């Protein structure tokens, strides 16, 4: 805080803008993580785990 007090108003504003950017990014990451947890816990997409394998390695024309 002492360092911010030494900065000119214009530069302190840039630091504040950057801090806001970091905070919004953090909030978005936390929101996304929460949505991921809710989705996994809800079991909504569990049916995707039950799909049978319709292709095998033998179906490949070229192997790398």
CHARMM-style PDB file with segment names, atoms N, HN, CA, C and O in Angstrom:
ATOM      1  N   UNK     1       0.829  -1.186   0.000  1.00  0.00      PROA
ATOM      2  CA  UNK     1       0.000   0.000   0.000  1.00  0.00      PROA
ATOM      3  C   UNK     1       0.878   1.257   0.000  1.00  0.00      PROA
ATOM      4  O   UNK     1       0.536   2.273  -0.605  1.00  0.00      PROA
ATOM      5  N   UNK     2       2.020   1.161   0.695  1.00  0.00      PROA
ATOM      6  HN  UNK     2       2.299   0.336   1.186  1.00  0.00      PROA
ATOM      7  CA  UNK     2       2.922   2.312   0.703  1.00  0.00      PROA
ATOM      8  C   UNK     2       3.427   2.605  -0.704  1.00  0.00      PROA
ATOM      9  O   UNK     2       3.529   3.763  -1.110  1.00  0.00      PROA
ATOM     10  N   UNK     3       3.741   1.548  -1.439  1.00  0.00      PROA
ATOM     11  HN  UNK     3       3.658   0.608  -1.109  1.00  0.00      PROA
ATOM     12  CA  UNK     3       4.247   1.722  -2.798  1.00  0.00      PROA
ATOM     13  C   UNK     3       3.175   2.339  -3.692  1.00  0.00      PROA
ATOM     14  O   UNK     3       3.473   3.214  -4.506  1.00  0.00      PROA
ATOM     15  N   UNK     4       1.946   1.895  -3.547  1.00  0.00      PROA
ATOM     16  HN  UNK     4       1.704   1.185  -2.886  1.00  0.00      PROA
ATOM     17  CA  UNK     4       0.859   2.466  -4.348  1.00  0.00      PROA
ATOM     18  C   UNK     4       0.679   3.950  -4.039  1.00  0.00      PROA
ATOM     19  O   UNK     4       0.372   4.744  -4.928  1.00  0.00      PROA
ATOM     20  N   UNK     5       0.871   4.313  -2.788  1.00  0.00      PROA
ATOM     21  HN  UNK     5       1.121   3.668  -2.066  1.00  0.00      PROA
ATOM     22  CA  UNK     5       0.743   5.714  -2.393  1.00  0.00      PROA
ATOM     23  C   UNK     5       1.803   6.601  -3.027  1.00  0.00      PROA
ATOM     24  O   UNK     5       1.598   7.804  -3.192  1.00  0.00      PROA
ATOM     25  N   UNK     6       2.925   6.011  -3.380  1.00  0.00      PROA
ATOM     26  HN  UNK     6       3.092   5.034  -3.246  1.00  0.00      PROA
ATOM     27  CA  UNK     6       4.018   6.774  -3.989  1.00  0.00      PROA
ATOM     28  C   UNK     6       3.827   6.965  -5.496  1.00  0.00      PROA
ATOM     29  O   UNK     6       4.472   7.821  -6.101  1.00  0.00      PROA
ATOM     30  N   UNK     7       2.951   6.176  -6.092  1.00  0.00      PROA
ATOM     31  HN  UNK     7       2.427   5.481  -5.600  1.00  0.00      PROA
ATOM     32  CA  UNK     7       2.742   6.239  -7.536  1.00  0.00      PROA
ATOM     33  C   UNK     7       1.873   7.437  -7.916  1.00  0.00      PROA
ATOM     34  O   UNK     7       1.021   7.869  -7.139  1.00  0.00      PROA
ATOM     35  N   UNK     8       2.094   7.965  -9.110  1.00  0.00      PROA
ATOM     36  HN  UNK     8       2.786   7.614  -9.741  1.00  0.00      PROA
ATOM     37  CA  UNK     8       1.181   8.995  -9.621  1.00  0.00      PROA
ATOM     38  C   UNK     8      -0.216   8.384  -9.811  1.00  0.00      PROA
ATOM     39  O   UNK     8      -0.349   7.169  -9.965  1.00  0.00      PROA
ATOM     40  N   UNK     9      -1.232   9.215  -9.800  1.00  0.00      PROA
ATOM     41  HN  UNK     9      -1.123  10.201  -9.676  1.00  0.00      PROA
ATOM     42  CA  UNK     9      -2.618   8.736  -9.883  1.00  0.00      PROA
ATOM     43  C   UNK     9      -2.849   7.876 -11.119  1.00  0.00      PROA
ATOM     44  O   UNK     9      -3.564   6.875 -11.062  1.00  0.00      PROA
ATOM     45  N   UNK    10      -2.239   8.271 -12.237  1.00  0.00      PROA
ATOM     46  HN  UNK    10      -1.658   9.084 -12.283  1.00  0.00      PROA
ATOM     47  CA  UNK    10      -2.419   7.519 -13.482  1.00  0.00      PROA
ATOM     48  C   UNK    10      -1.880   6.098 -13.340  1.00  0.00      PROA
ATOM     49  O   UNK    10      -2.529   5.139 -13.756  1.00  0.00      PROA
ATOM     50  N   UNK    11      -0.698   5.968 -12.754  1.00  0.00      PROA
ATOM     51  HN  UNK    11      -0.171   6.748 -12.416  1.00  0.00      PROA
ATOM     52  CA  UNK    11      -0.085   4.639 -12.601  1.00  0.00      PROA
ATOM     53  C   UNK    11      -0.829   3.821 -11.550  1.00  0.00      PROA
ATOM     54  O   UNK    11      -0.984   2.609 -11.705  1.00  0.00      PROA
ATOM     55  N   UNK    12      -1.288   4.470 -10.489  1.00  0.00      PROA
ATOM     56  HN  UNK    12      -1.162   5.454 -10.363  1.00  0.00      PROA
ATOM     57  CA  UNK    12      -2.068   3.760  -9.469  1.00  0.00      PROA
ATOM     58  C   UNK    12      -3.359   3.234 -10.086  1.00  0.00      PROA
ATOM     59  O   UNK    12      -3.828   2.154  -9.726  1.00  0.00      PROA
ATOM     60  N   UNK    13      -3.929   3.992 -11.011  1.00  0.00      PROA
ATOM     61  HN  UNK    13      -3.548   4.869 -11.304  1.00  0.00      PROA
ATOM     62  CA  UNK    13      -5.127   3.533 -11.708  1.00  0.00      PROA
ATOM     63  C   UNK    13      -4.855   2.310 -12.547  1.00  0.00      PROA
ATOM     64  O   UNK    13      -5.690   1.408 -12.618  1.00  0.00      PROA
ATOM     65  N   UNK    14      -3.701   2.263 -13.186  1.00  0.00      PROA
ATOM     66  HN  UNK    14      -3.023   2.995 -13.128  1.00  0.00      PROA
ATOM     67  CA  UNK    14      -3.324   1.086 -13.978  1.00  0.00      PROA
ATOM     68  C   UNK    14      -3.192  -0.138 -13.083  1.00  0.00      PROA
ATOM     69  O   UNK    14      -3.621  -1.233 -13.446  1.00  0.00      PROA
ATOM     70  N   UNK    15      -2.595   0.056 -11.912  1.00  0.00      PROA
ATOM     71  HN  UNK    15      -2.247   0.946 -11.617  1.00  0.00      PROA
ATOM     72  CA  UNK    15      -2.450  -1.058 -10.968  1.00  0.00      PROA
ATOM     73  C   UNK    15      -3.829  -1.520 -10.508  1.00  0.00      PROA
ATOM     74  O   UNK    15      -4.069  -2.721 -10.393  1.00  0.00      PROA
ATOM     75  N   UNK    16      -4.721  -0.596 -10.248  1.00  0.00      PROA
ATOM     76  HN  UNK    16      -4.526   0.381 -10.341  1.00  0.00      PROA
ATOM     77  CA  UNK    16      -6.076  -0.941  -9.814  1.00  0.00      PROA
ATOM     78  C   UNK    16      -6.814  -1.698 -10.918  1.00  0.00      PROA
ATOM     79  O   UNK    16      -7.523  -2.666 -10.641  1.00  0.00      PROA
ATOM     80  N   UNK    17      -6.651  -1.263 -12.163  1.00  0.00      PROA
ATOM     81  HN  UNK    17      -6.075  -0.477 -12.388  1.00  0.00      PROA
ATOM     82  CA  UNK    17      -7.280  -1.958 -13.285  1.00  0.00      PROA
ATOM     83  C   UNK    17      -6.754  -3.382 -13.407  1.00  0.00      PROA
ATOM     84  O   UNK    17      -7.524  -4.312 -13.650  1.00  0.00      PROA
ATOM     85  N   UNK    18      -5.450  -3.555 -13.240  1.00  0.00      PROA
ATOM     86  HN  UNK    18      -4.825  -2.800 -13.043  1.00  0.00      PROA
ATOM     87  CA  UNK    18      -4.853  -4.881 -13.324  1.00  0.00      PROA
ATOM     88  C   UNK    18      -5.349  -5.764 -12.181  1.00  0.00      PROA
ATOM     89  O   UNK    18      -5.635  -6.944 -12.384  1.00  0.00      PROA
ATOM     90  N   UNK    19      -5.451  -5.195 -10.985  1.00  0.00      PROA
ATOM     91  HN  UNK    19      -5.219  -4.237 -10.820  1.00  0.00      PROA
ATOM     92  CA  UNK    19      -5.958  -5.952  -9.834  1.00  0.00      PROA
ATOM     93  C   UNK    19      -7.410  -6.377 -10.085  1.00  0.00      PROA
ATOM     94  O   UNK    19      -7.791  -7.496  -9.744  1.00  0.00      PROA
ATOM     95  N   UNK    20      -8.214  -5.501 -10.673  1.00  0.00      PROA
ATOM     96  HN  UNK    20      -7.904  -4.591 -10.950  1.00  0.00      PROA
ATOM     97  CA  UNK    20      -9.596  -5.859 -11.010  1.00  0.00      PROA
ATOM     98  C   UNK    20      -9.628  -7.002 -12.014  1.00  0.00      PROA
ATOM     99  O   UNK    20     -10.442  -7.918 -11.895  1.00  0.00      PROA
ATOM    100  N   UNK    21      -8.743  -6.947 -13.003  1.00  0.00      PROA
ATOM    101  HN  UNK    21      -8.082  -6.202 -13.101  1.00  0.00      PROA
ATOM    102  CA  UNK    21      -8.656  -8.005 -13.999  1.00  0.00      PROA
ATOM    103  C   UNK    21      -8.331  -9.340 -13.342  1.00  0.00      PROA
ATOM    104  O   UNK    21      -8.965 -10.353 -13.637  1.00  0.00      PROA
ATOM    105  N   UNK    22      -7.347  -9.341 -12.456  1.00  0.00      PROA
ATOM    106  HN  UNK    22      -6.831  -8.519 -12.216  1.00  0.00      PROA
ATOM    107  CA  UNK    22      -6.953 -10.572 -11.761  1.00  0.00      PROA
ATOM    108  C   UNK    22      -8.095 -11.093 -10.908  1.00  0.00      PROA
ATOM    109  O   UNK    22      -8.348 -12.298 -10.885  1.00  0.00      PROA
ATOM    110  N   UNK    23      -8.787 -10.210 -10.209  1.00  0.00      PROA
ATOM    111  HN  UNK    23      -8.581  -9.231 -10.228  1.00  0.00      PROA
ATOM    112  CA  UNK    23      -9.908 -10.611  -9.361  1.00  0.00      PROA
ATOM    113  C   UNK    23     -11.036 -11.216 -10.189  1.00  0.00      PROA
ATOM    114  O   UNK    23     -11.586 -12.250  -9.812  1.00  0.00      PROA
ATOM    115  N   UNK    24     -11.388 -10.595 -11.304  1.00  0.00      PROA
ATOM    116  HN  UNK    24     -10.941  -9.754 -11.610  1.00  0.00      PROA
ATOM    117  CA  UNK    24     -12.454 -11.123 -12.158  1.00  0.00      PROA
ATOM    118  C   UNK    24     -12.063 -12.479 -12.723  1.00  0.00      PROA
ATOM    119  O   UNK    24     -12.894 -13.384 -12.798  1.00  0.00      PROA
ATOM    120  N   UNK    25     -10.805 -12.625 -13.119  1.00  0.00      PROA
ATOM    121  HN  UNK    25     -10.130 -11.890 -13.058  1.00  0.00      PROA
ATOM    122  CA  UNK    25     -10.320 -13.898 -13.631  1.00  0.00      PROA
ATOM    123  C   UNK    25     -10.434 -14.981 -12.552  1.00  0.00      PROA
ATOM    124  O   UNK    25     -10.863 -16.100 -12.832  1.00  0.00      PROA
ATOM    125  N   UNK    26     -10.055 -14.645 -11.340  1.00  0.00      PROA
ATOM    126  HN  UNK    26      -9.706 -13.735 -11.112  1.00  0.00      PROA
ATOM    127  CA  UNK    26     -10.142 -15.589 -10.224  1.00  0.00      PROA
ATOM    128  C   UNK    26     -11.598 -15.975  -9.956  1.00  0.00      PROA
ATOM    129  O   UNK    26     -11.902 -17.151  -9.757  1.00  0.00      PROA
ATOM    130  N   UNK    27     -12.493 -14.993  -9.951  1.00  0.00      PROA
ATOM    131  HN  UNK    27     -12.246 -14.038 -10.113  1.00  0.00      PROA
ATOM    132  CA  UNK    27     -13.906 -15.261  -9.711  1.00  0.00      PROA
ATOM    133  C   UNK    27     -14.485 -16.165 -10.795  1.00  0.00      PROA
ATOM    134  O   UNK    27     -15.276 -17.059 -10.496  1.00  0.00      PROA
ATOM    135  N   UNK    28     -14.099 -15.940 -12.049  1.00  0.00      PROA
ATOM    136  HN  UNK    28     -13.456 -15.213 -12.292  1.00  0.00      PROA
ATOM    137  CA  UNK    28     -14.580 -16.779 -13.149  1.00  0.00      PROA
ATOM    138  C   UNK    28     -14.082 -18.205 -13.004  1.00  0.00      PROA
ATOM    139  O   UNK    28     -14.823 -19.154 -13.259  1.00  0.00      PROA
ATOM    140  N   UNK    29     -12.823 -18.363 -12.594  1.00  0.00      PROA
ATOM    141  HN  UNK    29     -12.220 -17.592 -12.386  1.00  0.00      PROA
ATOM    142  CA  UNK    29     -12.273 -19.703 -12.394  1.00  0.00      PROA
ATOM    143  C   UNK    29     -13.006 -20.429 -11.274  1.00  0.00      PROA
ATOM    144  O   UNK    29     -13.297 -21.619 -11.388  1.00  0.00      PROA
ATOM    145  N   UNK    30     -13.302 -19.719 -10.197  1.00  0.00      PROA
ATOM    146  HN  UNK    30     -13.065 -18.752 -10.104  1.00  0.00      PROA
ATOM    147  CA  UNK    30     -14.015 -20.328  -9.072  1.00  0.00      PROA
ATOM    148  C   UNK    30     -15.435 -20.709  -9.492  1.00  0.00      PROA
ATOM    149  O   UNK    30     -15.926 -21.775  -9.119  1.00  0.00      PROA
ATOM    150  N   UNK    31     -16.087 -19.856 -10.256  1.00  0.00      PROA
ATOM    151  HN  UNK    31     -15.688 -18.991 -10.559  1.00  0.00      PROA
ATOM    152  CA  UNK    31     -17.430 -20.156 -10.744  1.00  0.00      PROA
ATOM    153  C   UNK    31     -17.409 -21.372 -11.659  1.00  0.00      PROA
ATOM    154  O   UNK    31     -18.263 -22.251 -11.543  1.00  0.00      PROA
ATOM    155  N   UNK    32     -16.443 -21.426 -12.564  1.00  0.00      PROA
ATOM    156  HN  UNK    32     -15.750 -20.712 -12.658  1.00  0.00      PROA
ATOM    157  CA  UNK    32     -16.332 -22.565 -13.473  1.00  0.00      PROA
ATOM    158  C   UNK    32     -16.082 -23.846 -12.699  1.00  0.00      PROA
ATOM    159  O   UNK    32     -16.674 -24.882 -13.002  1.00  0.00      PROA
ATOM    160  N   UNK    33     -15.209 -23.785 -11.701  1.00  0.00      PROA
ATOM    161  HN  UNK    33     -14.728 -22.944 -11.454  1.00  0.00      PROA
ATOM    162  CA  UNK    33     -14.923 -24.972 -10.892  1.00  0.00      PROA
ATOM    163  C   UNK    33     -16.180 -25.441 -10.164  1.00  0.00      PROA
ATOM    164  O   UNK    33     -16.449 -26.639 -10.080  1.00  0.00      PROA
ATOM    165  N   UNK    34     -16.950 -24.481  -9.636  1.00  0.00      PROA
ATOM    166  HN  UNK    34     -16.731 -23.507  -9.704  1.00  0.00      PROA
ATOM    167  CA  UNK    34     -18.198 -24.824  -8.957  1.00  0.00      PROA
ATOM    168  C   UNK    34     -19.192 -25.486  -9.896  1.00  0.00      PROA
ATOM    169  O   UNK    34     -19.862 -26.448  -9.520  1.00  0.00      PROA
ATOM    170  N   UNK    35     -19.290 -24.974 -11.117  1.00  0.00      PROA
ATOM    171  HN  UNK    35     -18.746 -24.193 -11.422  1.00  0.00      PROA
ATOM    172  CA  UNK    35     -20.190 -25.565 -12.107  1.00  0.00      PROA
ATOM    173  C   UNK    35     -19.733 -26.975 -12.452  1.00  0.00      PROA
ATOM    174  O   UNK    35     -20.557 -27.879 -12.591  1.00  0.00      PROA
ATOM    175  N   UNK    36     -18.421 -27.169 -12.591  1.00  0.00      PROA
ATOM    176  HN  UNK    36     -17.752 -26.435 -12.477  1.00  0.00      PROA
ATOM    177  CA  UNK    36     -17.898 -28.503 -12.887  1.00  0.00      PROA
ATOM    178  C   UNK    36     -18.251 -29.478 -11.769  1.00  0.00      PROA
ATOM    179  O   UNK    36     -18.656 -30.609 -12.037  1.00  0.00      PROA
ATOM    180  N   UNK    37     -18.102 -29.050 -10.534  1.00  0.00      PROA
ATOM    181  HN  UNK    37     -17.774 -28.130 -10.317  1.00  0.00      PROA
ATOM    182  CA  UNK    37     -18.405 -29.921  -9.391  1.00  0.00      PROA
ATOM    183  C   UNK    37     -19.882 -30.278  -9.379  1.00  0.00      PROA
ATOM    184  O   UNK    37     -20.238 -31.439  -9.178  1.00  0.00      PROA
ATOM    185  N   UNK    38     -20.751 -29.283  -9.593  1.00  0.00      PROA
ATOM    186  HN  UNK    38     -20.461 -28.339  -9.756  1.00  0.00      PROA
ATOM    187  CA  UNK    38     -22.188 -29.542  -9.613  1.00  0.00      PROA
ATOM    188  C   UNK    38     -22.562 -30.499 -10.737  1.00  0.00      PROA
ATOM    189  O   UNK    38     -23.414 -31.370 -10.558  1.00  0.00      PROA
ATOM    190  N   UNK    39     -21.930 -30.338 -11.889  1.00  0.00      PROA
ATOM    191  HN  UNK    39     -21.238 -29.630 -12.034  1.00  0.00      PROA
ATOM    192  CA  UNK    39     -22.224 -31.205 -13.025  1.00  0.00      PROA
ATOM    193  C   UNK    39     -21.820 -32.645 -12.733  1.00  0.00      PROA
ATOM    194  O   UNK    39     -22.567 -33.579 -13.022  1.00  0.00      PROA
ATOM    195  N   UNK    40     -20.648 -32.814 -12.166  1.00  0.00      PROA
ATOM    196  HN  UNK    40     -20.041 -32.054 -11.931  1.00  0.00      PROA
ATOM    197  CA  UNK    40     -20.176 -34.167 -11.845  1.00  0.00      PROA
ATOM    198  C   UNK    40     -21.067 -34.800 -10.787  1.00  0.00      PROA
ATOM    199  O   UNK    40     -21.424 -35.973 -10.899  1.00  0.00      PROA
ATOM    200  N   UNK    41     -21.423 -34.047  -9.776  1.00  0.00      PROA
ATOM    201  HN  UNK    41     -21.133 -33.095  -9.685  1.00  0.00      PROA
ATOM    202  CA  UNK    41     -22.243 -34.585  -8.687  1.00  0.00      PROA
ATOM    203  C   UNK    41     -23.670 -34.880  -9.131  1.00  0.00      PROA
ATOM    204  O   UNK    41     -24.316 -35.774  -8.585  1.00  0.00      PROA
ATOM    205  N   UNK    42     -24.161 -34.146 -10.106  1.00  0.00      PROA
ATOM    206  HN  UNK    42     -23.636 -33.420 -10.550  1.00  0.00      PROA
ATOM    207  CA  UNK    42     -25.550 -34.340 -10.533  1.00  0.00      PROA
ATOM    208  C   UNK    42     -25.735 -35.631 -11.314  1.00  0.00      PROA
ATOM    209  O   UNK    42     -26.828 -36.197 -11.322  1.00  0.00      PROA
ATOM    210  N   UNK    43     -24.693 -36.099 -11.962  1.00  0.00      PROA
ATOM    211  HN  UNK    43     -23.805 -35.639 -11.956  1.00  0.00      PROA
ATOM    212  CA  UNK    43     -24.793 -37.318 -12.745  1.00  0.00      PROA
ATOM    213  C   UNK    43     -25.506 -37.126 -14.068  1.00  0.00      PROA
ATOM    214  O   UNK    43     -25.865 -38.106 -14.721  1.00  0.00      PROA
ATOM    215  N   UNK    44     -25.715 -35.891 -14.475  1.00  0.00      PROA
ATOM    216  HN  UNK    44     -25.423 -35.095 -13.945  1.00  0.00      PROA
ATOM    217  CA  UNK    44     -26.440 -35.592 -15.702  1.00  0.00      PROA
ATOM    218  C   UNK    44     -25.812 -36.240 -16.924  1.00  0.00      PROA
ATOM    219  O   UNK    44     -26.521 -36.697 -17.820  1.00  0.00      PROA
ATOM    220  N   UNK    45     -24.504 -36.280 -16.964  1.00  0.00      PROA
ATOM    221  HN  UNK    45     -23.928 -35.909 -16.236  1.00  0.00      PROA
ATOM    222  CA  UNK    45     -23.817 -36.807 -18.142  1.00  0.00      PROA
ATOM    223  C   UNK    45     -23.257 -38.212 -17.924  1.00  0.00      PROA
ATOM    224  O   UNK    45     -22.371 -38.648 -18.659  1.00  0.00      PROA
ATOM    225  N   UNK    46     -23.764 -38.911 -16.932  1.00  0.00      PROA
ATOM    226  HN  UNK    46     -24.484 -38.556 -16.335  1.00  0.00      PROA
ATOM    227  CA  UNK    46     -23.293 -40.277 -16.664  1.00  0.00      PROA
ATOM    228  C   UNK    46     -23.533 -41.213 -17.842  1.00  0.00      PROA
ATOM    229  O   UNK    46     -22.800 -42.184 -18.026  1.00  0.00      PROA
ATOM    230  N   UNK    47     -24.554 -40.924 -18.637  1.00  0.00      PROA
ATOM    231  HN  UNK    47     -25.150 -40.135 -18.488  1.00  0.00      PROA
ATOM    232  CA  UNK    47     -24.857 -41.791 -19.771  1.00  0.00      PROA
ATOM    233  C   UNK    47     -23.693 -41.846 -20.768  1.00  0.00      PROA
ATOM    234  O   UNK    47     -23.567 -42.812 -21.521  1.00  0.00      PROA
ATOM    235  N   UNK    48     -22.852 -40.820 -20.773  1.00  0.00      PROA
ATOM    236  HN  UNK    48     -22.954 -40.036 -20.161  1.00  0.00      PROA
ATOM    237  CA  UNK    48     -21.713 -40.819 -21.694  1.00  0.00      PROA
ATOM    238  C   UNK    48     -20.678 -41.873 -21.315  1.00  0.00      PROA
ATOM    239  O   UNK    48     -19.927 -42.339 -22.172  1.00  0.00      PROA
ATOM    240  N   UNK    49     -20.634 -42.249 -20.049  1.00  0.00      PROA
ATOM    241  HN  UNK    49     -21.244 -41.870 -19.353  1.00  0.00      PROA
ATOM    242  CA  UNK    49     -19.695 -43.273 -19.594  1.00  0.00      PROA
ATOM    243  C   UNK    49     -20.140 -44.669 -20.010  1.00  0.00      PROA
ATOM    244  O   UNK    49     -19.338 -45.603 -20.023  1.00  0.00      PROA
ATOM    245  N   UNK    50     -21.419 -44.811 -20.350  1.00  0.00      PROA
ATOM    246  HN  UNK    50     -22.071 -44.052 -20.339  1.00  0.00      PROA
ATOM    247  CA  UNK    50     -21.974 -46.124 -20.667  1.00  0.00      PROA
ATOM    248  C   UNK    50     -21.936 -46.447 -22.153  1.00  0.00      PROA
ATOM    249  O   UNK    50     -22.378 -47.522 -22.558  1.00  0.00      PROA
ATOM    250  N   UNK    51     -21.419 -45.540 -22.971  1.00  0.00      PROA
ATOM    251  HN  UNK    51     -21.060 -44.667 -22.642  1.00  0.00      PROA
ATOM    252  CA  UNK    51     -21.352 -45.808 -24.410  1.00  0.00      PROA
ATOM    253  C   UNK    51     -20.426 -46.980 -24.683  1.00  0.00      PROA
ATOM    254  O   UNK    51     -19.342 -47.095 -24.111  1.00  0.00      PROA
ATOM    255  N   UNK    52     -20.887 -47.846 -25.576  1.00  0.00      PROA
ATOM    256  HN  UNK    52     -21.768 -47.753 -26.041  1.00  0.00      PROA
ATOM    257  CA  UNK    52     -20.038 -48.972 -25.948  1.00  0.00      PROA
ATOM    258  C   UNK    52     -18.986 -48.513 -26.950  1.00  0.00      PROA
ATOM    259  O   UNK    52     -19.193 -47.564 -27.705  1.00  0.00      PROA
ATOM    260  N   UNK    53     -17.873 -49.198 -26.937  1.00  0.00      PROA
ATOM    261  HN  UNK    53     -17.705 -49.969 -26.323  1.00  0.00      PROA
ATOM    262  CA  UNK    53     -16.806 -48.881 -27.882  1.00  0.00      PROA
ATOM    263  C   UNK    53     -17.166 -49.474 -29.236  1.00  0.00      PROA
ATOM    264  O   UNK    53     -17.243 -50.692 -29.393  1.00  0.00      PROA
ATOM    265  N   UNK    54     -17.385 -48.598 -30.213  1.00  0.00      PROA
ATOM    266  HN  UNK    54     -17.322 -47.608 -30.086  1.00  0.00      PROA
ATOM    267  CA  UNK    54     -17.763 -49.101 -31.534  1.00  0.00      PROA
ATOM    268  C   UNK    54     -16.564 -49.187 -32.473  1.00  0.00      PROA
ATOM    269  O   UNK    54     -16.653 -49.766 -33.556  1.00  0.00      PROA
ATOM    270  N   UNK    55     -15.449 -48.609 -32.051  1.00  0.00      PROA
ATOM    271  HN  UNK    55     -15.376 -48.139 -31.172  1.00  0.00      PROA
ATOM    272  CA  UNK    55     -14.233 -48.665 -32.853  1.00  0.00      PROA
ATOM    273  C   UNK    55     -13.109 -49.266 -32.018  1.00  0.00      PROA
ATOM    274  O   UNK    55     -13.090 -49.149 -30.793  1.00  0.00      PROA
ATOM    275  N   UNK    56     -12.180 -49.907 -32.706  1.00  0.00      PROA
ATOM    276  HN  UNK    56     -12.196 -50.002 -33.702  1.00  0.00      PROA
ATOM    277  CA  UNK    56     -11.014 -50.469 -32.025  1.00  0.00      PROA
ATOM    278  C   UNK    56      -9.759 -50.030 -32.780  1.00  0.00      PROA
ATOM    279  O   UNK    56      -9.845 -49.341 -33.796  1.00  0.00      PROA
ATOM    280  N   UNK    57      -8.618 -50.426 -32.284  1.00  0.00      PROA
ATOM    281  HN  UNK    57      -8.548 -50.986 -31.458  1.00  0.00      PROA
ATOM    282  CA  UNK    57      -7.359 -50.091 -32.948  1.00  0.00      PROA
ATOM    283  C   UNK    57      -7.271 -50.706 -34.343  1.00  0.00      PROA
ATOM    284  O   UNK    57      -6.599 -50.165 -35.220  1.00  0.00      PROA
ATOM    285  N   UNK    58      -7.939 -51.819 -34.546  1.00  0.00      PROA
ATOM    286  HN  UNK    58      -8.485 -52.259 -33.833  1.00  0.00      PROA
ATOM    287  CA  UNK    58      -7.931 -52.466 -35.859  1.00  0.00      PROA
ATOM    288  C   UNK    58      -8.647 -51.629 -36.908  1.00  0.00      PROA
ATOM    289  O   UNK    58      -8.418 -51.815 -38.103  1.00  0.00      PROA
ATOM    290  N   UNK    59      -9.496 -50.724 -36.491  1.00  0.00      PROA
ATOM    291  HN  UNK    59      -9.681 -50.573 -35.520  1.00  0.00      PROA
ATOM    292  CA  UNK    59     -10.230 -49.861 -37.433  1.00  0.00      PROA
ATOM    293  C   UNK    59      -9.363 -48.730 -37.990  1.00  0.00      PROA
ATOM    294  O   UNK    59      -9.758 -48.068 -38.950  1.00  0.00      PROA
ATOM    295  N   UNK    60      -8.230 -48.511 -37.423  1.00  0.00      PROA
ATOM    296  HN  UNK    60      -7.909 -49.048 -36.643  1.00  0.00      PROA
ATOM    297  CA  UNK    60      -7.352 -47.440 -37.889  1.00  0.00      PROA
ATOM    298  C   UNK    60      -6.694 -47.822 -39.206  1.00  0.00      PROA
ATOM    299  O   UNK    60      -6.263 -48.959 -39.399  1.00  0.00      PROA
ATOM    300  N   UNK    61      -6.627 -46.865 -40.090  1.00  0.00      PROA
ATOM    301  HN  UNK    61      -6.976 -45.941 -39.933  1.00  0.00      PROA
ATOM    302  CA  UNK    61      -5.949 -47.127 -41.369  1.00  0.00      PROA
ATOM    303  C   UNK    61      -4.439 -46.911 -41.213  1.00  0.00      PROA
ATOM    304  O   UNK    61      -3.639 -47.616 -41.828  1.00  0.00      PROA
ATOM    305  N   UNK    62      -4.061 -45.942 -40.393  1.00  0.00      PROA
ATOM    306  HN  UNK    62      -4.711 -45.369 -39.893  1.00  0.00      PROA
ATOM    307  CA  UNK    62      -2.639 -45.679 -40.123  1.00  0.00      PROA
ATOM    308  C   UNK    62      -2.439 -45.587 -38.628  1.00  0.00      PROA
ATOM    309  O   UNK    62      -3.251 -44.988 -37.922  1.00  0.00      PROA
ATOM    310  N   UNK    63      -1.376 -46.170 -38.148  1.00  0.00      PROA
ATOM    311  HN  UNK    63      -0.717 -46.657 -38.721  1.00  0.00      PROA
ATOM    312  CA  UNK    63      -1.040 -46.104 -36.724  1.00  0.00      PROA
ATOM    313  C   UNK    63       0.207 -45.257 -36.568  1.00  0.00      PROA
ATOM    314  O   UNK    63       1.170 -45.414 -37.319  1.00  0.00      PROA
ATOM    315  N   UNK    64       0.190 -44.379 -35.615  1.00  0.00      PROA
ATOM    316  HN  UNK    64      -0.593 -44.252 -35.006  1.00  0.00      PROA
ATOM    317  CA  UNK    64       1.348 -43.505 -35.361  1.00  0.00      PROA
ATOM    318  C   UNK    64       2.032 -43.906 -34.094  1.00  0.00      PROA
ATOM    319  OT1 UNK    64       3.027 -43.292 -33.709  1.00  0.00      PROA
TER     320      UNK     64
END
